[in-house]
Amino acid sequence: MKIKADKNVLAAVDHFEDAGVYRLTDDIAIVQSVDLITPVVDDPYIFGQIAAANALSDIYAMGAKPVTALNIIGVPICDFGDEVLIKIHKGGLKKLEEAGCSLIGGHTLDDLELKYGLCVTGTLHPDKVYYNNKAAIGHEMIITKPIGNGIITTAGKAGMAEEGVMQKSIDSMLALNKDAGEIMKKYDVSACTDVTGFGLLGHMYEVAHSSDVSVMVDHDSVPVLSGAYEYASMGLIPAGSHSNEQFLKDHISAQNSLGETWLSILCDPQTSGGLMIFVNKEHSKKLLKDLKDNGIVDAQLIGNVIQKSDKSIIVS
C-alpha cells in the first residue's frame, strides 16, 4: 500500500521507526505512537503502570518528550467489573504523571480479551529526531535495561517463577526510559530504538537493515534478568521468542557454542524494555558512566556497528 507523501512527514511506516514524526513548524515536530498489551501480571494496578511505561517508551526512543496521551482499553465487559478497570487506569495515570504527560481522553470497547495501552504524543525539534536508519559504522551499542522479562512472565503464568525473580522483572518493566532518553541527548548518538516485542536481536536487525550496516554483539556483555537463563533452559519460553528466531534465522551468524537457550534469550520479546542506543565510540564510556551515575545501573555496552556483511547480526 502506497501512502501519499507529505514533506512534513519526517518518520512514518518505513525504516521500522518506533513512532511517526510530523513537522508543525521549523522548530516543533510532534511524535505519535500507539501501543497496547495484554496482562503480563495479575495485579491490575501494576499492569496499568507497565502498559503505560511500554507505550511511553517509543516516544523516548525518538528523542522526544511525551506531552499528551489517550487511554485505549479493550475488555470483556461480562468478565471484569469497574474496580479492575479503575485500577488499570490509575496505574496508567501514575506513570503518565511520572513522565509529565497529560491524559486528555481515551476509548473503551467490549473485547474478547483484556488489553490496555495508550496513544501518546510527544514533541521535539525537527532536527533532533533519532531515526532507526542512521546507525553509523564504528558506533557502539548500549542497552539500558536487562532482557528476559518475556521468559520470566511466562514462568510466572506457569506458577514457576520465584517471587524475588518476578519482582525484579516487574521493577524493570515499571521503570520509565525518561532519564535515559534525556541523558543520551548530551552525546553523539546516531540511532536509537527501544527493545520490545521483537526482542534484542529483532530490534537490532531493524536498525542494521535500515541503516545498511551489520552489527557485532557480545552475548556475554548483554545484561540478563536473574532467573531468565534458568527458566529458558527449562523450556519456559514465550511463543514470540520462537517467532523472532524463525524470522531472524537467515540474518544472524552465531557461534555454535552459543546454544539454543542463549538464542532464545536474545530473541525474547520484551515488555517495556530498555533503549538500544548507538553512540560514537569516543562517547560510549562517558554515556555509560552517566547512565549508571543516574541510577540506570544495568546499562551495558554490548557491541558495535561494522561494514555491511552477508549477515546483519554477528553474535559472538
C-alpha positions in Angstrom: 0.0 0.0 0.0 1.5 3.3 -1.1 1.0 6.3 1.3 0.8 9.7 -0.1 4.0 11.7 0.5 4.0 14.8 2.6 7.1 16.8 3.0 6.4 17.4 6.7 6.2 13.7 7.5 9.7 13.1 8.9 9.1 9.5 10.0 6.4 7.0 9.2 6.0 3.3 8.4 9.3 2.9 6.6 12.6 2.1 8.3 10.9 0.3 11.2 10.6 3.6 13.2 9.2 3.4 16.7 6.9 6.4 16.2 5.7 8.7 13.5 7.0 12.3 13.3 5.3 15.3 11.7 6.8 18.7 11.4 4.4 21.5 12.5 6.9 24.4 12.3 10.6 24.9 11.7 11.1 24.5 15.5 8.4 22.0 16.5 7.5 18.4 15.4 5.1 16.1 17.0 5.9 12.4 17.6 3.0 9.9 17.8 2.7 6.3 18.7 0.1 3.8 19.9 0.8 0.6 21.8 -1.3 -1.7 23.9 -0.6 -5.1 25.6 -2.4 -7.9 27.3 -1.7 -8.5 31.0 1.8 -9.7 32.0 1.0 -9.7 35.7 -2.2 -10.4 37.8 -2.3 -7.1 39.7 -4.4 -4.6 37.5 -2.7 -1.5 39.0 0.7 -2.9 38.2 -0.4 -3.9 34.8 -1.7 -0.4 34.1 1.7 1.0 35.0 3.6 -1.4 32.9 1.4 -0.8 29.9 1.8 2.9 30.2 5.6 2.7 30.6 5.7 0.5 27.5 3.7 3.0 25.4 5.7 5.9 26.5 9.0 4.2 25.5 8.5 4.7 21.8 8.4 8.5 22.3 11.7 8.5 24.3 13.3 6.3 21.7 12.7 9.0 19.1 14.3 11.6 21.3 11.0 13.3 22.2 9.2 14.5 25.4 5.7 12.9 25.8 3.1 15.6 26.4 -0.4 14.1 25.9 -1.9 10.6 26.0 -5.2 8.9 25.2 -6.2 5.7 27.0 -7.2 2.6 24.9 -8.7 -0.3 26.7 -10.4 -3.5 25.4 -12.3 -5.5 28.0 -14.6 -8.5 28.2 -17.3 -6.5 29.9 -19.1 -9.5 31.4 -15.9 -10.8 33.0 -14.5 -7.7 34.6 -16.1 -5.2 36.9 -15.5 -1.4 37.3 -13.0 -2.0 40.1 -10.5 -3.7 37.8 -10.8 -1.1 35.1 -10.3 1.7 37.6 -7.1 0.1 39.0 -5.8 -0.3 35.5 -6.5 3.4 34.7 -5.0 4.5 38.0 -1.8 2.6 37.2 -1.5 4.2 33.8 -2.1 7.6 35.2 0.6 7.1 37.8 3.2 6.5 35.0 1.9 9.4 33.0 2.3 11.8 35.9 5.8 10.5 36.5 6.5 11.2 32.8 5.0 14.7 33.0 2.5 13.7 30.3 -1.2 14.8 30.5 -4.1 12.3 30.0 -6.7 14.0 27.8 -9.1 11.3 27.0 -9.5 7.7 25.6 -11.7 5.0 24.4 -13.1 1.7 25.8 -14.6 -1.2 23.9 -16.0 -4.6 24.6 -13.4 -7.1 23.6 -12.7 -10.8 23.8 -9.5 -10.3 25.8 -8.4 -7.7 28.3 -5.8 -5.3 26.8 -4.7 -1.8 27.7 -2.4 0.9 26.3 -2.0 4.4 25.2 -1.8 6.7 22.2 1.0 9.1 23.1 2.0 12.4 21.5 5.4 14.0 22.1 7.3 17.0 20.9 10.8 17.7 19.8 12.8 19.9 17.4 12.6 18.5 13.8 16.4 18.4 13.6 16.7 16.3 16.8 14.9 13.1 15.8 16.6 9.8 16.4 16.0 7.5 13.4 16.4 3.8 13.0 18.2 4.1 9.7 21.1 6.3 10.8 23.3 3.9 12.7 26.9 4.9 11.9 29.8 2.5 11.3 32.2 2.5 14.2 29.5 3.5 16.7 28.9 1.3 19.8 25.7 -0.1 21.2 24.4 0.4 24.7 21.3 -1.1 26.2 19.8 0.4 29.3 17.8 -2.5 30.8 18.4 -6.2 31.2 16.4 -8.6 28.9 14.5 -11.7 29.8 11.2 -10.4 31.1 9.2 -12.3 28.5 10.7 -15.6 29.7 10.1 -14.7 33.4 6.5 -13.6 32.9 5.9 -16.9 31.0 7.3 -18.7 34.0 5.1 -16.6 36.2 2.0 -17.6 34.3 3.0 -21.2 34.8 3.4 -20.7 38.5 7.1 -21.4 38.4 8.7 -18.0 38.9 10.2 -17.3 42.3 8.8 -14.2 43.9 12.0 -12.3 44.1 12.8 -13.1 40.4 9.4 -12.0 39.4 9.6 -8.7 41.4 12.9 -7.8 39.7 11.3 -8.3 36.3 8.3 -6.2 37.3 10.6 -3.4 38.6 12.4 -3.4 35.3 9.2 -3.1 33.3 7.9 -0.3 35.6 11.0 1.8 35.0 10.5 4.6 32.5 13.1 5.3 29.8 12.7 9.0 30.6 16.1 9.6 32.2 18.0 7.5 29.7 16.2 9.4 26.9 17.3 12.7 28.3 20.9 11.7 29.2 21.7 10.3 25.7 20.9 13.7 24.1 24.2 15.0 25.5 26.2 12.7 23.3 26.8 11.9 19.7 24.0 9.3 19.1 23.4 8.2 15.5 20.3 6.0 16.2 18.1 4.7 18.9 15.3 2.2 19.4 13.5 0.5 22.3 13.7 -3.2 22.9 10.2 -4.6 22.9 8.3 -7.4 21.1 10.9 -8.4 18.5 13.5 -9.0 21.2 17.0 -7.7 21.4 18.2 -9.2 18.1 15.0 -8.4 16.3 15.2 -4.7 17.0 19.0 -4.8 16.4 18.2 -6.3 12.9 15.7 -3.5 12.2 18.4 -0.8 12.8 21.1 -2.7 10.9 18.9 -3.5 7.9 17.5 0.1 7.7 21.0 1.6 8.1 22.6 -0.8 5.6 25.2 -1.9 8.1 25.9 -5.0 10.2 26.3 -5.2 13.9 28.5 -7.3 16.2 27.1 -8.2 19.6 29.0 -9.9 22.5 26.3 -12.1 24.2 28.4 -12.3 27.4 28.0 -8.5 27.7 24.2 -8.5 27.4 22.6 -7.9 30.8 20.0 -10.6 31.6 17.5 -10.7 34.4 18.1 -13.1 37.2 16.3 -16.4 36.5 15.8 -15.9 32.8 18.5 -18.3 31.7 17.3 -21.0 34.2 13.7 -20.7 33.1 14.6 -20.7 29.4 16.7 -23.8 29.8 13.6 -25.5 31.3 11.7 -24.6 28.2 9.6 -21.8 29.7 9.9 -19.7 26.5 7.2 -17.5 25.1 5.8 -18.2 21.6 7.1 -14.8 20.5 10.7 -15.9 21.0 10.3 -18.8 18.6 8.6 -16.5 16.1 11.5 -14.0 16.4 14.1 -16.7 16.0 12.3 -18.0 12.9 12.3 -14.6 11.3 15.9 -13.9 12.1 17.4 -17.3 11.2 18.8 -16.1 7.8 20.1 -12.8 9.2 22.2 -14.0 12.1 25.7 -15.5 12.3 26.3 -17.1 15.7 28.9 -19.3 17.2 27.9 -22.9 17.5 28.8 -22.7 21.2 26.1 -20.0 21.7 23.4 -22.7 22.3 19.6 -22.6 21.9 19.0 -21.2 25.4 21.0 -18.1 24.7 19.5 -17.6 21.3 16.0 -17.8 22.9 17.0 -15.1 25.5 18.4 -12.8 22.8 15.1 -13.2 20.8 12.9 -13.0 23.9 10.0 -10.5 23.3 10.2 -7.7 25.9 7.5 -5.6 27.5 8.6 -2.1 28.5 12.2 -2.9 27.7 15.2 -0.5 27.6 16.6 1.7 25.0 19.2 0.5 22.5 21.5 3.5 21.9 24.0 3.7 19.0 26.7 6.1 20.1 30.1 7.4 18.9 32.8 5.2 20.3 34.5 8.2 21.7 31.4 9.0 23.8 30.3 5.5 24.7 32.1 5.1 28.0 31.1 8.6 29.1 27.5 7.9 28.2 27.6 4.5 30.1 29.0 6.2 33.2 26.4 9.0 33.0 23.6 6.4 32.8 25.0 4.4 35.8 25.6 7.5 37.8 21.9 8.5 37.3 20.5 5.2 38.6 20.4 3.2 35.3 22.7 0.6 36.8 22.0 -2.2 34.4 23.1 -0.3 31.3 25.8 -2.1 29.3 27.9 -1.7 26.2 27.1 -4.8 24.1 28.6 -4.4 20.7 29.4 -2.2 17.7 28.4 -1.3 14.2 30.5 -2.6 11.3 30.5 -2.5 7.5 27.6 -4.4 5.9 28.3 -8.1 5.5 26.3 -11.1 4.4 24.6 -11.3 7.8 23.0 -8.3 9.6 23.9 -9.6 13.1 27.1 -11.4 14.2 26.8 -12.9 17.7 30.0 -13.9 19.5 
